[in-house]
Amino acid sequence: MSRSNKRRRGGPLAREAQIAGWLFISPMVLGFTLLLLFPMGLALYMSLTDWPLLGDHHFIGLENYRDIMTDAMFWEVLGNTVYFTAGLVPLNIVLALLLALLLSKSIRGIGLFRTAIFVPVMTSLIVWAIVWKLMYATESGLINQLLLMMGIKGPAWLYDPNLAMPAVIVTSVLKNVGLNMVLFIAALQQVPRSLYEAATLDGAGRRASFFNVTLPMITPTVFLTVVMTVIGSLKVFGQIYVMTQGGPSNSTKVLVYYIWEKAFKLFQFGYASSLAYVLFLIVLILTLLQWQLRKRWVFGEGDA
């Protein structure tokens, strides 16, 4: 590099450009530091302490994490969280894909149906959960009233340990399925028509075209929706808090609700912080695992 080029790079104009660049990104850097890095660092420190609401806190090292490993309630709520995720993710993905296949066609008025399915995504989670709690009511709920019209006595949905979690799963699926549906519609519209024409010439029917053309081509979107849905399901809280409060008999108490309970009902902020970091590690490990497994089934990622 010539001496004149070095002068230009280190001259007043270059310094002004650097200052301007830092000024432009400073709100983002400041927000990232204050709203993410600092809280994460503080939570990590709190997880290594006995931190009550009142009184002094003191450093106890990894004792909170050792207590978690022997906490029977932790393993129960972790099992409930896995149950919720295992029920919600496949149901959400399959339903979203089916809706996308039905609503991806260019038919007059189809936008109205797309909007109707997407509206719950924009609806407040708390409002949605309250409405569904009323619908699940044992005596006066809409669902049991409809069953009664057919001569069927409806169960106590949210008060039966065997039915409460499935009821919450259905509520959560219907709340968020519209987002994945929109992503699938966008992916379906990007599949080249020429591939379908070639499949038809080879004698492939609709089913064969779907499994050999459509599904492989939209696997990147399937991967994206699976990752997002898994992460969202592990962080479920609002509908549990509104609809069941973790009951009955702890059958719907999930990990985030347990963290909230430890922090804001029992005021064990150190233990709650350690639980939060355990959840963070679970999400991180599952995400990295999915990222590695994508090479086996996501189209175009085999050599990544």
Secondary structure, DSSP 8 states (H G I E B T S, - for coil): --HHHHHHHHSHHHHHHHHHHHHHHHHHHHHHIIIIIHHHHHHHHHHTEE--SSS--EE-TTHHHHHHHT-HHHHHHHHHHHHHHHHHHHHHHHHHHHHHHHH-S--TTHHHHHHHHHHHHHS-HHHHHHHHHHHT-TTT-HHHHHHHHTT-----GGG-TTTHHHHHHHHHHHHHHHHHHHHHHHHHTTS-HHHHHHHHHTT--HHHHIIIIIHHHTHHHHHHHHHHHHHHHHT--HHHHHHTTT-STTTT--HHHHHHHHHHTS--HHHHHHHHHHHHHHHHHHHHHHHHHHHHHSTT-TT-
